[in-house]
């Protein structure tokens, strides 16, 4: 059986919900004269904080081979060899 008339607790809850909704809506501005919207501001913020990958200069095959050789020599001539997790 459903009760057609709300009890005192149900009325208080409904009134509380309405008052919360009214307080939220009263803070909103429907003024559309602003040049930007909130979404425009979000898009602009994302553009300024995005990652820009580095663009290293191109190397000739000879320069790349020299860089590889230097890296391998540095790796072999490092001080401590054990427990580094790498093996050749």
Residue pairs with C-beta under 8 A, 6 or more apart in sequence:
6 14
36 44
59 67
